[in-house]
């Protein structure tokens, strides 16, 4: 199996939102390939972060592709709004997507790349049936919801 090129996708969580234009310029100047936005709903994970308006604002302020990581229940409720706001990639957690194949196909219908995300304790077999349909597979190396956590080494084996 050929290895894919490494992509650098800094998370907007580390940015000062009050200085969004300047922060995005720094990210671009630093050589980032994508901009990663962690969308959290306070239900799937305890924190709440961004919605479609922040995605839209970032879309107007950067030329970088926008990778939206949906840490939400019922992620399909957000697909259209996030695609319209300028998302280029939508990734959804297998743990929150009982109809994963259907949801990935809908993301692609909207013109976005479709990805799946797995929590550290989720077996890799959970994506076996949709592997050929994935544009991206994100294997979490921390439990979702909080920055600054300790790396979980067992995730690397996946």
TIVO-2410 file (N, C-alpha, C; in nm, 3 decimals):
# residues 158
REC num residu      c1      c2      c3 atome chaine
REC   1      X   0.084  -0.118   0.000     N      A
REC   1      X   0.000   0.000   0.000    CA      A
REC   1      X   0.089   0.124   0.000     C      A
REC   2      X   0.062   0.216  -0.091     N      A
REC   2      X   0.140   0.339  -0.099    CA      A
REC   2      X   0.101   0.434   0.013     C      A
REC   3      X   0.198   0.502   0.068     N      A
REC   3      X   0.172   0.599   0.174    CA      A
REC   3      X   0.128   0.731   0.112     C      A
REC   4      X   0.031   0.793   0.175     N      A
REC   4      X  -0.016   0.925   0.132    CA      A
REC   4      X   0.077   1.031   0.188     C      A
REC   5      X   0.083   1.144   0.122     N      A
REC   5      X   0.163   1.256   0.170    CA      A
REC   5      X   0.103   1.306   0.302     C      A
REC   6      X   0.188   1.351   0.388     N      A
REC   6      X   0.144   1.409   0.516    CA      A
REC   6      X   0.083   1.546   0.488     C      A
REC   7      X  -0.030   1.573   0.551     N      A
REC   7      X  -0.093   1.705   0.542    CA      A
REC   7      X  -0.083   1.773   0.676     C      A
REC   8      X  -0.053   1.900   0.676     N      A
REC   8      X  -0.051   1.980   0.797    CA      A
REC   8      X  -0.183   2.058   0.801     C      A
REC   9      X  -0.264   2.032   0.906     N      A
REC   9      X  -0.396   2.094   0.917    CA      A
REC   9      X  -0.413   2.149   1.059     C      A
REC  10      X  -0.360   2.268   1.086     N      A
REC  10      X  -0.374   2.326   1.220    CA      A
REC  10      X  -0.520   2.346   1.257     C      A
REC  11      X  -0.548   2.324   1.384     N      A
REC  11      X  -0.685   2.339   1.434    CA      A
REC  11      X  -0.713   2.483   1.472     C      A
REC  12      X  -0.830   2.529   1.436     N      A
REC  12      X  -0.873   2.664   1.472    CA      A
REC  12      X  -0.890   2.677   1.623     C      A
REC  13      X  -0.902   2.567   1.696     N      A
REC  13      X  -0.916   2.572   1.841    CA      A
REC  13      X  -0.800   2.646   1.907     C      A
REC  14      X  -0.685   2.642   1.844     N      A
REC  14      X  -0.566   2.708   1.902    CA      A
REC  14      X  -0.559   2.856   1.869     C      A
REC  15      X  -0.651   2.906   1.788     N      A
REC  15      X  -0.647   3.045   1.743    CA      A
REC  15      X  -0.720   3.139   1.841     C      A
REC  16      X  -0.681   3.264   1.835     N      A
REC  16      X  -0.753   3.370   1.905    CA      A
REC  16      X  -0.861   3.418   1.809     C      A
REC  17      X  -0.986   3.380   1.834     N      A
REC  17      X  -1.096   3.410   1.742    CA      A
REC  17      X  -1.115   3.561   1.724     C      A
REC  18      X  -1.079   3.638   1.825     N      A
REC  18      X  -1.089   3.784   1.814    CA      A
REC  18      X  -0.991   3.842   1.714     C      A
REC  19      X  -0.892   3.764   1.675     N      A
REC  19      X  -0.793   3.806   1.577    CA      A
REC  19      X  -0.791   3.707   1.460     C      A
REC  20      X  -0.909   3.661   1.420     N      A
REC  20      X  -0.920   3.552   1.323    CA      A
REC  20      X  -0.847   3.579   1.193     C      A
REC  21      X  -0.861   3.698   1.137     N      A
REC  21      X  -0.796   3.729   1.010    CA      A
REC  21      X  -0.644   3.715   1.022     C      A
REC  22      X  -0.587   3.771   1.127     N      A
REC  22      X  -0.442   3.764   1.148    CA      A
REC  22      X  -0.397   3.621   1.176     C      A
REC  23      X  -0.475   3.548   1.256     N      A
REC  23      X  -0.440   3.409   1.289    CA      A
REC  23      X  -0.440   3.321   1.163     C      A
REC  24      X  -0.538   3.341   1.075     N      A
REC  24      X  -0.543   3.263   0.952    CA      A
REC  24      X  -0.426   3.298   0.861     C      A
REC  25      X  -0.386   3.423   0.858     N      A
REC  25      X  -0.270   3.464   0.778    CA      A
REC  25      X  -0.144   3.395   0.829     C      A
REC  26      X  -0.130   3.383   0.960     N      A
REC  26      X  -0.014   3.315   1.019    CA      A
REC  26      X  -0.015   3.167   0.981     C      A
REC  27      X  -0.132   3.106   0.986     N      A
REC  27      X  -0.145   2.964   0.950    CA      A
REC  27      X  -0.104   2.943   0.805     C      A
REC  28      X  -0.153   3.028   0.716     N      A
REC  28      X  -0.117   3.017   0.574    CA      A
REC  28      X   0.033   3.038   0.554     C      A
REC  29      X   0.087   3.143   0.616     N      A
REC  29      X   0.230   3.174   0.600    CA      A
REC  29      X   0.318   3.062   0.655     C      A
REC  30      X   0.266   2.990   0.753     N      A
REC  30      X   0.342   2.880   0.812    CA      A
REC  30      X   0.346   2.755   0.727     C      A
REC  31      X   0.271   2.754   0.617     N      A
REC  31      X   0.277   2.641   0.525    CA      A
REC  31      X   0.170   2.535   0.546     C      A
REC  32      X   0.064   2.568   0.619     N      A
REC  32      X  -0.043   2.470   0.639    CA      A
REC  32      X  -0.104   2.429   0.506     C      A
REC  33      X  -0.148   2.303   0.500     N      A
REC  33      X  -0.215   2.252   0.381    CA      A
REC  33      X  -0.366   2.271   0.389     C      A
REC  34      X  -0.421   2.255   0.508     N      A
REC  34      X  -0.564   2.266   0.532    CA      A
REC  34      X  -0.584   2.345   0.660     C      A
REC  35      X  -0.705   2.391   0.682     N      A
REC  35      X  -0.747   2.447   0.810    CA      A
REC  35      X  -0.846   2.349   0.871     C      A
REC  36      X  -0.821   2.306   0.995     N      A
REC  36      X  -0.905   2.207   1.063    CA      A
REC  36      X  -0.995   2.276   1.164     C      A
REC  37      X  -1.125   2.255   1.150     N      A
REC  37      X  -1.222   2.312   1.244    CA      A
REC  37      X  -1.291   2.200   1.320     C      A
REC  38      X  -1.273   2.199   1.451     N      A
REC  38      X  -1.337   2.101   1.538    CA      A
REC  38      X  -1.473   2.155   1.580     C      A
REC  39      X  -1.579   2.095   1.527     N      A
REC  39      X  -1.715   2.136   1.561    CA      A
REC  39      X  -1.765   2.043   1.671     C      A
REC  40      X  -1.796   2.101   1.787     N      A
REC  40      X  -1.842   2.024   1.903    CA      A
REC  40      X  -1.978   2.076   1.947     C      A
REC  41      X  -2.066   1.984   1.987     N      A
REC  41      X  -2.204   2.022   2.016    CA      A
REC  41      X  -2.243   2.021   2.164     C      A
REC  42      X  -2.153   1.984   2.254     N      A
REC  42      X  -2.188   1.978   2.395    CA      A
REC  42      X  -2.267   1.853   2.431     C      A
REC  43      X  -2.289   1.765   2.335     N      A
REC  43      X  -2.362   1.640   2.360    CA      A
REC  43      X  -2.270   1.521   2.331     C      A
REC  44      X  -2.222   1.510   2.206     N      A
REC  44      X  -2.129   1.402   2.172    CA      A
REC  44      X  -2.001   1.416   2.252     C      A
REC  45      X  -1.959   1.539   2.271     N      A
REC  45      X  -1.847   1.574   2.359    CA      A
REC  45      X  -1.893   1.688   2.449     C      A
REC  46      X  -1.828   1.708   2.562     N      A
REC  46      X  -1.877   1.809   2.657    CA      A
REC  46      X  -1.866   1.954   2.611     C      A
REC  47      X  -1.774   1.985   2.525     N      A
REC  47      X  -1.753   2.125   2.484    CA      A
REC  47      X  -1.842   2.165   2.368     C      A
REC  48      X  -1.855   2.296   2.350     N      A
REC  48      X  -1.927   2.355   2.236    CA      A
REC  48      X  -1.829   2.448   2.166     C      A
REC  49      X  -1.824   2.440   2.033     N      A
REC  49      X  -1.730   2.527   1.960    CA      A
REC  49      X  -1.802   2.603   1.851     C      A
REC  50      X  -1.773   2.571   1.724     N      A
REC  50      X  -1.810   2.652   1.610    CA      A
REC  50      X  -1.933   2.598   1.538     C      A
REC  51      X  -1.993   2.688   1.460     N      A
REC  51      X  -2.102   2.651   1.371    CA      A
REC  51      X  -2.074   2.701   1.231     C      A
REC  52      X  -2.178   2.703   1.150     N      A
REC  52      X  -2.165   2.739   1.009    CA      A
REC  52      X  -2.110   2.881   0.990     C      A
REC  53      X  -2.144   2.973   1.077     N      A
REC  53      X  -2.099   3.112   1.059    CA      A
REC  53      X  -1.946   3.123   1.066     C      A
REC  54      X  -1.884   3.052   1.158     N      A
REC  54      X  -1.736   3.055   1.166    CA      A
REC  54      X  -1.676   2.989   1.042     C      A
REC  55      X  -1.736   2.881   0.995     N      A
REC  55      X  -1.686   2.817   0.873    CA      A
REC  55      X  -1.695   2.915   0.756     C      A
REC  56      X  -1.807   2.982   0.745     N      A
REC  56      X  -1.826   3.081   0.638    CA      A
REC  56      X  -1.725   3.194   0.648     C      A
REC  57      X  -1.702   3.243   0.767     N      A
REC  57      X  -1.605   3.351   0.787    CA      A
REC  57      X  -1.465   3.305   0.748     C      A
REC  58      X  -1.426   3.186   0.792     N      A
REC  58      X  -1.294   3.133   0.755    CA      A
REC  58      X  -1.283   3.117   0.604     C      A
REC  59      X  -1.390   3.072   0.542     N      A
REC  59      X  -1.391   3.053   0.396    CA      A
REC  59      X  -1.363   3.185   0.323     C      A
REC  60      X  -1.411   3.295   0.378     N      A
REC  60      X  -1.387   3.425   0.314    CA      A
REC  60      X  -1.248   3.480   0.344     C      A
REC  61      X  -1.184   3.430   0.450     N      A
REC  61      X  -1.055   3.486   0.493    CA      A
REC  61      X  -0.933   3.403   0.455     C      A
REC  62      X  -0.953   3.281   0.403     N      A
REC  62      X  -0.839   3.197   0.369    CA      A
REC  62      X  -0.864   3.124   0.238     C      A
REC  63      X  -0.755   3.090   0.172     N      A
REC  63      X  -0.762   3.009   0.051    CA      A
REC  63      X  -0.742   2.861   0.084     C      A
REC  64      X  -0.709   2.831   0.210     N      A
REC  64      X  -0.685   2.693   0.250    CA      A
REC  64      X  -0.815   2.612   0.244     C      A
REC  65      X  -0.805   2.485   0.205     N      A
REC  65      X  -0.922   2.397   0.217    CA      A
REC  65      X  -0.963   2.387   0.364     C      A
REC  66      X  -1.093   2.382   0.388     N      A
REC  66      X  -1.145   2.378   0.524    CA      A
REC  66      X  -1.195   2.238   0.555     C      A
REC  67      X  -1.131   2.177   0.654     N      A
REC  67      X  -1.159   2.041   0.700    CA      A
REC  67      X  -1.242   2.052   0.827     C      A
REC  68      X  -1.368   2.010   0.821     N      A
REC  68      X  -1.459   2.023   0.935    CA      A
REC  68      X  -1.478   1.886   1.000     C      A
REC  69      X  -1.435   1.875   1.124     N      A
REC  69      X  -1.443   1.753   1.204    CA      A
REC  69      X  -1.565   1.765   1.294     C      A
REC  70      X  -1.669   1.688   1.262     N      A
REC  70      X  -1.796   1.697   1.334    CA      A
REC  70      X  -1.798   1.603   1.455     C      A
REC  71      X  -1.780   1.660   1.572     N      A
REC  71      X  -1.792   1.586   1.698    CA      A
REC  71      X  -1.930   1.617   1.755     C      A
REC  72      X  -2.032   1.565   1.685     N      A
REC  72      X  -2.171   1.599   1.717    CA      A
REC  72      X  -2.259   1.475   1.701     C      A
REC  73      X  -2.372   1.475   1.772     N      A
REC  73      X  -2.472   1.373   1.746    CA      A
REC  73      X  -2.551   1.416   1.622     C      A
REC  74      X  -2.603   1.321   1.550     N      A
REC  74      X  -2.677   1.347   1.427    CA      A
REC  74      X  -2.601   1.442   1.334     C      A
REC  75      X  -2.480   1.405   1.294     N      A
REC  75      X  -2.400   1.496   1.212    CA      A
REC  75      X  -2.468   1.533   1.080     C      A
REC  76      X  -2.552   1.445   1.029     N      A
REC  76      X  -2.619   1.471   0.901    CA      A
REC  76      X  -2.705   1.597   0.904     C      A
REC  77      X  -2.744   1.641   1.021     N      A
REC  77      X  -2.825   1.763   1.031    CA      A
REC  77      X  -2.746   1.888   0.993     C      A
REC  78      X  -2.613   1.877   0.987     N      A
REC  78      X  -2.527   1.991   0.958    CA      A
REC  78      X  -2.463   1.990   0.820     C      A
REC  79      X  -2.475   1.882   0.747     N      A
REC  79      X  -2.401   1.868   0.622    CA      A
REC  79      X  -2.426   1.983   0.524     C      A
REC  80      X  -2.552   2.009   0.495     N      A
REC  80      X  -2.584   2.111   0.395    CA      A
REC  80      X  -2.533   2.249   0.438     C      A
REC  81      X  -2.560   2.287   0.561     N      A
REC  81      X  -2.520   2.420   0.610    CA      A
REC  81      X  -2.368   2.436   0.606     C      A
REC  82      X  -2.296   2.332   0.645     N      A
REC  82      X  -2.150   2.342   0.647    CA      A
REC  82      X  -2.091   2.342   0.507     C      A
REC  83      X  -2.149   2.261   0.417     N      A
REC  83      X  -2.102   2.262   0.278    CA      A
REC  83      X  -2.129   2.399   0.215     C      A
REC  84      X  -2.247   2.455   0.238     N      A
REC  84      X  -2.280   2.587   0.185    CA      A
REC  84      X  -2.190   2.696   0.244     C      A
REC  85      X  -2.146   2.677   0.368     N      A
REC  85      X  -2.061   2.775   0.435    CA      A
REC  85      X  -1.918   2.772   0.383     C      A
REC  86      X  -1.880   2.666   0.309     N      A
REC  86      X  -1.747   2.661   0.252    CA      A
REC  86      X  -1.660   2.544   0.295     C      A
REC  87      X  -1.715   2.448   0.366     N      A
REC  87      X  -1.636   2.330   0.404    CA      A
REC  87      X  -1.596   2.254   0.278     C      A
REC  88      X  -1.473   2.208   0.274     N      A
REC  88      X  -1.424   2.125   0.165    CA      A
REC  88      X  -1.423   1.977   0.203     C      A
REC  89      X  -1.406   1.952   0.332     N      A
REC  89      X  -1.398   1.816   0.385    CA      A
REC  89      X  -1.489   1.810   0.507     C      A
REC  90      X  -1.572   1.705   0.515     N      A
REC  90      X  -1.653   1.681   0.635    CA      A
REC  90      X  -1.617   1.542   0.687     C      A
REC  91      X  -1.575   1.536   0.813     N      A
REC  91      X  -1.545   1.408   0.876    CA      A
REC  91      X  -1.642   1.386   0.990     C      A
REC  92      X  -1.693   1.262   0.998     N      A
REC  92      X  -1.792   1.228   1.100    CA      A
REC  92      X  -1.746   1.107   1.181     C      A
REC  93      X  -1.783   1.106   1.306     N      A
REC  93      X  -1.746   0.996   1.395    CA      A
REC  93      X  -1.830   0.873   1.366     C      A
REC  94      X  -1.764   0.759   1.353     N      A
REC  94      X  -1.838   0.634   1.331    CA      A
REC  94      X  -1.930   0.607   1.450     C      A
REC  95      X  -1.892   0.652   1.568     N      A
REC  95      X  -1.973   0.629   1.688    CA      A
REC  95      X  -2.105   0.708   1.685     C      A
REC  96      X  -2.111   0.812   1.604     N      A
REC  96      X  -2.231   0.897   1.594    CA      A
REC  96      X  -2.303   0.878   1.462     C      A
REC  97      X  -2.263   0.781   1.383     N      A
REC  97      X  -2.317   0.765   1.248    CA      A
REC  97      X  -2.365   0.622   1.226     C      A
REC  98      X  -2.486   0.590   1.271     N      A
REC  98      X  -2.536   0.453   1.253    CA      A
REC  98      X  -2.558   0.417   1.106     C      A
REC  99      X  -2.572   0.516   1.021     N      A
REC  99      X  -2.589   0.494   0.877    CA      A
REC  99      X  -2.469   0.554   0.804     C      A
REC 100      X  -2.352   0.508   0.841     N      A
REC 100      X  -2.227   0.568   0.797    CA      A
REC 100      X  -2.216   0.576   0.644     C      A
REC 101      X  -2.245   0.469   0.574     N      A
REC 101      X  -2.234   0.470   0.428    CA      A
REC 101      X  -2.325   0.577   0.368     C      A
REC 102      X  -2.452   0.580   0.409     N      A
REC 102      X  -2.546   0.679   0.358    CA      A
REC 102      X  -2.497   0.821   0.386     C      A
REC 103      X  -2.443   0.842   0.506     N      A
REC 103      X  -2.397   0.976   0.543    CA      A
REC 103      X  -2.274   1.016   0.462     C      A
REC 104      X  -2.182   0.923   0.440     N      A
REC 104      X  -2.065   0.954   0.357    CA      A
REC 104      X  -2.106   0.988   0.213     C      A
REC 105      X  -2.201   0.914   0.159     N      A
REC 105      X  -2.248   0.941   0.023    CA      A
REC 105      X  -2.315   1.078   0.015     C      A
REC 106      X  -2.389   1.116   0.118     N      A
REC 106      X  -2.453   1.249   0.118    CA      A
REC 106      X  -2.349   1.360   0.119     C      A
REC 107      X  -2.243   1.341   0.199     N      A
REC 107      X  -2.135   1.440   0.203    CA      A
REC 107      X  -2.076   1.458   0.063     C      A
REC 108      X  -2.052   1.347  -0.006     N      A
REC 108      X  -1.996   1.354  -0.141    CA      A
REC 108      X  -2.093   1.420  -0.239     C      A
REC 109      X  -2.222   1.392  -0.224     N      A
REC 109      X  -2.323   1.456  -0.310    CA      A
REC 109      X  -2.318   1.608  -0.297     C      A
REC 110      X  -2.282   1.655  -0.179     N      A
REC 110      X  -2.275   1.799  -0.154    CA      A
REC 110      X  -2.144   1.861  -0.204     C      A
REC 111      X  -2.056   1.778  -0.262     N      A
REC 111      X  -1.932   1.829  -0.320    CA      A
REC 111      X  -1.814   1.834  -0.225     C      A
REC 112      X  -1.828   1.773  -0.109     N      A
REC 112      X  -1.718   1.772  -0.012    CA      A
REC 112      X  -1.650   1.635  -0.012     C      A
REC 113      X  -1.523   1.633   0.029     N      A
REC 113      X  -1.457   1.507   0.056    CA      A
REC 113      X  -1.519   1.452   0.185     C      A
REC 114      X  -1.530   1.318   0.193     N      A
REC 114      X  -1.598   1.254   0.306    CA      A
REC 114      X  -1.499   1.170   0.386     C      A
REC 115      X  -1.500   1.194   0.517     N      A
REC 115      X  -1.410   1.120   0.604    CA      A
REC 115      X  -1.481   1.063   0.724     C      A
REC 116      X  -1.420   0.959   0.779     N      A
REC 116      X  -1.468   0.899   0.903    CA      A
REC 116      X  -1.363   0.922   1.011     C      A
REC 117      X  -1.412   0.931   1.133     N      A
REC 117      X  -1.325   0.951   1.250    CA      A
REC 117      X  -1.356   0.840   1.349     C      A
REC 118      X  -1.251   0.786   1.411     N      A
REC 118      X  -1.266   0.681   1.512    CA      A
REC 118      X  -1.206   0.726   1.643     C      A
REC 119      X  -1.281   0.709   1.751     N      A
REC 119      X  -1.226   0.733   1.885    CA      A
REC 119      X  -1.119   0.629   1.914     C      A
REC 120      X  -1.030   0.656   2.009     N      A
REC 120      X  -0.921   0.563   2.038    CA      A
REC 120      X  -0.965   0.420   2.069     C      A
REC 121      X  -1.077   0.402   2.136     N      A
REC 121      X  -1.122   0.268   2.175    CA      A
REC 121      X  -1.207   0.199   2.069     C      A
REC 122      X  -1.235   0.265   1.958     N      A
REC 122      X  -1.319   0.207   1.854    CA      A
REC 122      X  -1.234   0.117   1.764     C      A
REC 123      X  -1.280  -0.006   1.742     N      A
REC 123      X  -1.201  -0.096   1.656    CA      A
REC 123      X  -1.199  -0.052   1.510     C      A
REC 124      X  -1.087  -0.074   1.445     N      A
REC 124      X  -1.071  -0.035   1.306    CA      A
REC 124      X  -1.171  -0.109   1.216     C      A
REC 125      X  -1.219  -0.222   1.260     N      A
REC 125      X  -1.318  -0.297   1.183    CA      A
REC 125      X  -1.446  -0.217   1.161     C      A
REC 126      X  -1.468  -0.115   1.241     N      A
REC 126      X  -1.591  -0.036   1.229    CA      A
REC 126      X  -1.600   0.040   1.097     C      A
REC 127      X  -1.490   0.053   1.025     N      A
REC 127      X  -1.492   0.122   0.896    CA      A
REC 127      X  -1.462   0.028   0.779     C      A
REC 128      X  -1.447  -0.099   0.806     N      A
REC 128      X  -1.411  -0.194   0.700    CA      A
REC 128      X  -1.507  -0.188   0.581     C      A
REC 129      X  -1.636  -0.184   0.607     N      A
REC 129      X  -1.736  -0.189   0.500    CA      A
REC 129      X  -1.741  -0.062   0.417     C      A
REC 130      X  -1.690   0.049   0.468     N      A
REC 130      X  -1.694   0.175   0.393    CA      A
REC 130      X  -1.555   0.224   0.353     C      A
REC 131      X  -1.454   0.146   0.379     N      A
REC 131      X  -1.316   0.191   0.356    CA      A
REC 131      X  -1.295   0.242   0.213     C      A
REC 132      X  -1.350   0.175   0.115     N      A
REC 132      X  -1.331   0.217  -0.025    CA      A
REC 132      X  -1.400   0.349  -0.056     C      A
REC 133      X  -1.496   0.388   0.026     N      A
REC 133      X  -1.570   0.512   0.004    CA      A
REC 133      X  -1.509   0.632   0.075     C      A
REC 134      X  -1.410   0.609   0.159     N      A
REC 134      X  -1.351   0.717   0.239    CA      A
REC 134      X  -1.248   0.796   0.160     C      A
REC 135      X  -1.255   0.927   0.174     N      A
REC 135      X  -1.148   1.013   0.125    CA      A
REC 135      X  -1.045   1.037   0.234     C      A
REC 136      X  -1.086   1.014   0.358     N      A
REC 136      X  -1.002   1.043   0.474    CA      A
REC 136      X  -1.046   0.956   0.590     C      A
REC 137      X  -0.951   0.902   0.664     N      A
REC 137      X  -0.979   0.832   0.789    CA      A
REC 137      X  -0.894   0.897   0.897     C      A
REC 138      X  -0.960   0.950   0.998     N      A
REC 138      X  -0.891   1.014   1.110    CA      A
REC 138      X  -0.904   0.922   1.231     C      A
REC 139      X  -0.791   0.876   1.281     N      A
REC 139      X  -0.789   0.793   1.400    CA      A
REC 139      X  -0.743   0.881   1.515     C      A
REC 140      X  -0.834   0.903   1.608     N      A
REC 140      X  -0.805   0.990   1.722    CA      A
REC 140      X  -0.696   0.928   1.810     C      A
REC 141      X  -0.605   1.012   1.854     N      A
REC 141      X  -0.500   0.967   1.946    CA      A
REC 141      X  -0.521   1.024   2.086     C      A
REC 142      X  -0.636   1.090   2.104     N      A
REC 142      X  -0.686   1.136   2.234    CA      A
REC 142      X  -0.837   1.116   2.229     C      A
REC 143      X  -0.901   1.116   2.343     N      A
REC 143      X  -1.047   1.111   2.343    CA      A
REC 143      X  -1.099   1.248   2.302     C      A
REC 144      X  -1.201   1.252   2.217     N      A
REC 144      X  -1.247   1.379   2.163    CA      A
REC 144      X  -1.309   1.469   2.270     C      A
REC 145      X  -1.292   1.600   2.248     N      A
REC 145      X  -1.362   1.697   2.331    CA      A
REC 145      X  -1.277   1.797   2.405     C      A
REC 146      X  -1.150   1.767   2.427     N      A
REC 146      X  -1.064   1.857   2.503    CA      A
REC 146      X  -0.926   1.862   2.441     C      A
REC 147      X  -0.867   1.980   2.434     N      A
REC 147      X  -0.728   1.993   2.392    CA      A
REC 147      X  -0.635   1.963   2.507     C      A
REC 148      X  -0.510   1.940   2.477     N      A
REC 148      X  -0.408   1.924   2.579    CA      A
REC 148      X  -0.406   1.790   2.649     C      A
REC 149      X  -0.473   1.690   2.595     N      A
REC 149      X  -0.475   1.558   2.659    CA      A
REC 149      X  -0.348   1.481   2.627     C      A
REC 150      X  -0.325   1.378   2.705     N      A
REC 150      X  -0.210   1.289   2.681    CA      A
REC 150      X  -0.238   1.198   2.562     C      A
REC 151      X  -0.136   1.184   2.479     N      A
REC 151      X  -0.138   1.097   2.362    CA      A
REC 151      X  -0.165   0.952   2.405     C      A
REC 152      X  -0.250   0.880   2.331     N      A
REC 152      X  -0.279   0.740   2.358    CA      A
REC 152      X  -0.200   0.655   2.258     C      A
REC 153      X  -0.086   0.599   2.299     N      A
REC 153      X   0.004   0.531   2.206    CA      A
REC 153      X  -0.059   0.414   2.129     C      A
REC 154      X  -0.154   0.345   2.187     N      A
REC 154      X  -0.215   0.229   2.120    CA      A
REC 154      X  -0.286   0.270   1.991     C      A
REC 155      X  -0.322   0.397   1.975     N      A
REC 155      X  -0.388   0.442   1.853    CA      A
REC 155      X  -0.299   0.428   1.730     C      A
REC 156      X  -0.170   0.436   1.748     N      A
REC 156      X  -0.075   0.428   1.637    CA      A
REC 156      X  -0.084   0.294   1.567     C      A
REC 157      X  -0.112   0.187   1.642     N      A
REC 157      X  -0.121   0.055   1.581    CA      A
REC 157      X  -0.233   0.045   1.479     C      A
REC 158      X  -0.334   0.128   1.490     N      A
REC 158      X  -0.444   0.124   1.393    CA      A
REC 158      X  -0.398   0.175   1.259     C      A
***
